[in-house]
Amino acid sequence: MTSKNLPAPAAVGPVLASVNCPMGVVRVTVDPATSIARAEVRTDDTTGPAADAVAKSRISQDGNRLTIVVPEVEGAGVSGMTQTVITRGGRTTVTQTIGNVYGSVTGVTIVNGRIVTGGGNGVVSSGIEVLITLPAGSGVQMNSRNADLEVTGLLAALDLDTHNGSLRAGVIGRVKVRGHNGDNDIDAVQEWADIETHNGNTYVGSYGGGAARLITHNGNVELSAASAASGQIEARAHNGNIRLRGVSNRPELNVVAKTRNGHVSKH
């Protein structure tokens, strides 16, 4: 295993965790019992691209801002291939990343998600995990290309910009997501939500805020409005179904729900 941890914390109380992780999985836990932030970047690998990326990662805290920067997981060289295998929640995700390629790649054999033979150097990586524990009242700002985000506990605010990554969260106060490929699954939103993705489903289990904007090009949108919800709820899809619950006979709600190829359900 290779890991890097946050040095002695610089402040107590809520923090804004700024995370840049190109690949892997980021797990955030909000713990009301703690007053300081903790962070670790780790991999089960002791050598190889993932171990090198962990060793080069930066973790620092300046006042109430926690910064975590994980570099790109480099390929195995010219015509090299890096395979990352991440298992969580009974689901295994396999990603193959080819480094600099000149000409064509031939003769690669993959069995059960693992490289068996192939031209160049094949490298199997266990992937990178970023583990963060935050005090109550904290927020997260994350930028990623190929990393998933998992949040446990009540997070005050989330700003997520990702290309290929999914979001799984418990309760969030304010949430803004800009994604291209990936699902967004949130148990509850308390204040407002602005979620836009190109290919992915968006699910909000309980919404009690004052403004919601849920947009997807290819995917379904589901939201259940709690009694505290008010203001506008906008849900749009190009190819997908929209299902809104708890919005009927609610004059305090301005509901806009449209899909080009799909079905709209409002109850």
C-alpha positions in Angstrom: 0.0 0.0 0.0 1.1 3.6 -0.7 -0.5 6.5 1.1 -0.1 10.2 1.9 -1.9 12.0 4.8 -2.7 15.5 5.7 -0.1 17.0 8.1 -1.2 18.6 11.4 -4.4 20.5 10.6 -4.1 24.3 10.5 -7.6 25.1 11.9 -10.6 23.7 13.6 -14.2 23.9 12.5 -15.9 23.7 9.1 -13.7 23.7 6.0 -14.0 23.9 2.3 -12.3 20.8 0.8 -11.0 21.6 -2.7 -10.3 18.3 -4.5 -8.7 17.7 -7.9 -8.6 14.0 -8.6 -8.4 12.9 -12.3 -9.1 9.2 -11.7 -10.3 6.9 -9.0 -12.9 7.4 -6.2 -13.2 10.2 -3.6 -15.0 9.3 -0.4 -16.1 12.1 1.9 -17.5 11.5 5.4 -19.0 14.4 7.4 -18.6 13.6 11.1 -20.4 15.8 13.6 -18.1 14.4 16.4 -14.9 15.8 14.9 -13.7 19.4 14.9 -10.7 18.9 12.5 -10.4 17.7 8.9 -8.5 14.6 7.9 -7.5 13.5 4.5 -5.6 10.6 2.9 -4.7 9.6 -0.7 -4.0 5.9 -1.0 -3.7 2.9 -3.3 -3.2 -0.8 -2.6 -0.2 -0.7 -5.0 3.3 -0.4 -3.7 4.8 0.3 -7.2 3.5 1.4 -10.5 1.5 4.4 -11.9 -1.0 4.6 -9.1 1.7 4.5 -6.4 3.6 7.2 -8.2 0.6 9.4 -8.4 -0.1 9.0 -4.7 3.5 9.8 -3.9 3.3 13.0 -6.0 -0.1 14.1 -4.6 -0.4 17.2 -2.5 -2.4 17.6 0.7 -2.4 20.9 2.6 -4.7 23.1 4.7 -4.5 26.9 4.8 -6.9 28.2 7.4 -10.3 26.7 6.6 -9.4 25.6 3.1 -8.3 22.0 2.6 -6.6 21.3 -0.7 -6.0 17.9 -2.3 -4.4 17.6 -5.7 -3.8 14.1 -7.2 -1.8 14.1 -10.5 -2.7 12.1 -13.6 -2.0 8.4 -13.4 0.6 8.1 -16.1 0.5 5.3 -18.7 3.2 2.7 -18.8 5.2 4.4 -21.5 5.0 4.4 -25.3 2.3 1.9 -26.4 1.7 1.1 -22.7 -1.6 0.4 -21.1 -2.6 0.9 -17.5 -5.6 -1.0 -16.2 -7.3 0.3 -13.1 -9.6 -2.1 -11.2 -11.8 -0.5 -8.5 -14.3 -2.6 -6.4 -16.9 -0.9 -4.2 -20.4 -1.8 -3.2 -20.2 -5.2 -4.9 -19.5 -3.5 -8.3 -16.2 -3.7 -10.1 -15.1 -1.0 -12.5 -12.3 -1.6 -14.9 -10.6 1.2 -16.8 -7.9 0.8 -19.4 -5.8 3.8 -20.2 -3.3 3.8 -23.1 -0.4 6.1 -22.9 1.3 7.6 -26.0 0.3 5.6 -29.0 2.0 5.8 -32.4 0.5 3.8 -35.2 -1.9 1.1 -33.9 -2.3 -1.3 -30.9 -2.8 -4.9 -31.7 -2.7 -8.3 -30.0 -4.3 -7.2 -26.7 -6.2 -10.0 -24.9 -8.4 -9.2 -21.9 -10.1 -12.0 -19.9 -12.6 -11.1 -17.1 -11.4 -7.5 -17.3 -7.7 -8.2 -16.9 -5.0 -7.8 -19.4 -3.5 -11.2 -20.2 -1.3 -10.4 -23.2 -0.7 -7.5 -25.4 1.8 -5.3 -27.2 3.8 -3.0 -25.1 3.8 -3.0 -21.3 0.6 -3.9 -19.5 0.2 -2.5 -16.0 -2.6 -3.5 -13.7 -3.5 -0.9 -11.0 -5.8 -1.2 -8.0 -6.7 2.5 -8.4 -6.6 5.6 -6.2 -8.8 6.4 -3.3 -9.1 9.8 -1.6 -10.5 9.5 1.9 -11.7 12.7 3.5 -13.3 13.3 6.9 -14.9 16.8 7.5 -16.5 18.5 10.5 -20.1 19.5 10.3 -20.9 22.5 8.2 -18.2 21.8 5.7 -18.4 21.9 1.9 -16.6 20.2 -1.1 -15.5 21.7 -4.4 -14.3 18.9 -6.7 -12.9 18.8 -10.2 -12.4 15.5 -11.9 -12.2 13.7 -15.2 -12.7 10.0 -14.3 -13.4 9.8 -10.6 -16.6 9.0 -8.7 -17.6 10.9 -5.6 -19.3 9.3 -2.5 -20.6 11.5 0.3 -21.7 10.2 3.7 -23.4 12.5 6.2 -24.8 16.0 6.0 -22.7 18.1 3.6 -23.4 21.8 3.6 -22.5 22.5 0.0 -21.1 20.7 -3.0 -19.7 22.1 -6.3 -18.8 19.2 -8.7 -17.3 19.5 -12.1 -16.7 16.1 -13.7 -16.5 14.5 -17.2 -16.8 10.7 -16.5 -17.9 10.3 -12.9 -20.9 9.5 -10.7 -22.2 11.1 -7.5 -23.7 9.2 -4.6 -24.6 11.3 -1.6 -26.7 11.4 1.5 -27.9 14.8 2.5 -26.6 18.0 0.9 -27.6 21.6 1.7 -26.7 23.2 -1.7 -25.5 21.2 -4.7 -24.2 22.2 -8.1 -23.1 19.5 -10.6 -21.8 19.8 -14.1 -21.2 16.4 -15.6 -20.9 14.7 -18.9 -21.2 10.9 -18.3 -22.4 9.7 -14.9 -25.4 9.3 -12.6 -26.3 11.6 -9.7 -28.0 9.9 -6.8 -28.8 12.1 -3.8 -30.9 11.1 -0.8 -32.0 14.6 0.1 -31.3 18.3 -0.9 -32.2 20.9 1.7 -31.7 24.3 0.0 -31.2 24.3 -3.7 -30.0 22.1 -6.6 -28.5 22.9 -10.0 -27.6 19.6 -11.7 -26.8 19.3 -15.4 -25.4 16.2 -17.1 -25.2 15.0 -20.7 -25.4 11.2 -20.3 -26.8 10.1 -16.9 -29.7 9.8 -14.6 -30.5 12.2 -11.8 -32.3 11.1 -8.6 -33.2 13.3 -5.6 -35.0 11.3 -2.9 -36.3 14.3 -0.9 -36.2 17.9 -1.9 -37.0 20.7 0.5 -35.3 23.7 -1.1 -36.4 26.9 -2.8 -35.0 26.4 -6.3 -34.2 23.2 -8.3 -32.9 22.9 -11.9 -32.3 19.3 -13.1 -31.2 18.9 -16.7 -30.1 15.8 -18.6 -29.7 15.1 -22.3 -29.8 11.3 -22.2 -31.2 10.0 -18.9 -34.1 10.0 -16.5 -34.9 12.6 -13.8 -36.7 11.8 -10.6 -37.4 14.1 -7.6 -39.7 13.9 -4.6 -40.7 17.3 -3.2 -41.0 17.5 0.6 -43.4 19.8 2.4 -40.7 22.4 2.8 -40.1 22.8 -0.9 -41.1 26.1 -2.6 -40.3 28.1 -5.6 -39.4 26.7 -9.0 -38.7 23.1 -9.9 -37.4 22.7 -13.4 -36.8 19.3 -14.8 -35.8 18.8 -18.5 -34.6 15.9 -20.6 -34.0 15.3 -24.2 -34.1 11.5 -24.2 -35.5 10.2 -20.9 -38.4 10.1 -18.5 -39.2 12.7 -15.8 -41.0 11.7 -12.6 -41.9 14.3 -10.0 -43.6 13.4 -6.8 -45.2 15.6 -4.2 -45.8 18.5 -6.6 -49.6 18.2 -7.3 -51.9 20.8 -5.7 -48.9 22.8 -4.5 -49.5 26.5 -5.4 -46.2 27.5 -3.8 -44.4 25.4 -6.4 -43.8 26.5 -10.0 -43.1 23.2 -11.8 -41.6 23.1 -15.3 -41.2 19.5 -16.6 -40.4 18.8 -20.3 -38.9 15.9 -22.3 -38.5 15.5 -26.0 -38.4 11.7 -26.1 -39.9 10.3 -23.0 -42.7 10.5 -20.5 -43.5 13.2 -17.9 -45.2 12.1 -14.6 -46.2 14.6 -11.9 -48.0 13.6 -8.8 
